[in-house]
Amino acid sequence: CAIIKDWKLVGWLGELETRAALLVMGEVRGGIITILDPRTERGKLSLDISSVRRIITPHVEGDDVIFNIEVFIEGEVTENTGLEITVAKETIQIAEERMETLIKEDMEAIISKFQHEIKADIFLFSRVLAARRPHDWKRLESRWDELFPEVKVNIDVQVKVRRFGIVR
């Protein structure tokens, strides 16, 4: 995915960065998330995403802007290349937690990249702020370019495996 700022190409996003950016924007409709098998650290478990829901809530105190992003992902395990065919409830819980951590870290990294390196609000936080906190937005709008790099973003990701099929 190309990154264009002020009508100039300023960089590229890889596949994982693009997925993370789309998650921040609430635009992911599917895909696969793969982690190491938590039972043995050998082999892989892959989650086929069936639904994603994102909730973003802005908070403003003075010039401090905070966005809370909640992401809810559901899917099914479609790949299990580990040594064991069966998948216990505990394994699913560990896998969900690892996927949550992986997704959260990817989202934090892409937000940081756009705040501090590229300095562009591709996530449209400004529009969310304008829609949900119009009085605050009117006060902050003229300084958004200088405020955006300092915006705090809290991310909470919840992954739920609803079912699983086994593929070797």
Secondary structure as GFF3:
##gff-version 3
##sequence-region A 1 168
A	DSSP	beta_strand	2	5	.	.	.	ID=ss1
A	DSSP	beta_strand	8	12	.	.	.	ID=ss2
A	DSSP	alpha_helix	15	25	.	.	.	ID=ss3
A	DSSP	beta_strand	31	36	.	.	.	ID=ss4
A	DSSP	beta_strand	44	61	.	.	.	ID=ss5
A	DSSP	beta_strand	64	80	.	.	.	ID=ss6
A	DSSP	alpha_helix	89	112	.	.	.	ID=ss7
A	DSSP	pi_helix	113	118	.	.	.	ID=ss8
A	DSSP	alpha_helix	125	132	.	.	.	ID=ss9
A	DSSP	alpha_helix	134	140	.	.	.	ID=ss10
A	DSSP	three_ten_helix	141	143	.	.	.	ID=ss11
A	DSSP	alpha_helix	144	147	.	.	.	ID=ss12
A	DSSP	three_ten_helix	148	150	.	.	.	ID=ss13
A	DSSP	beta_strand	152	164	.	.	.	ID=ss14
###
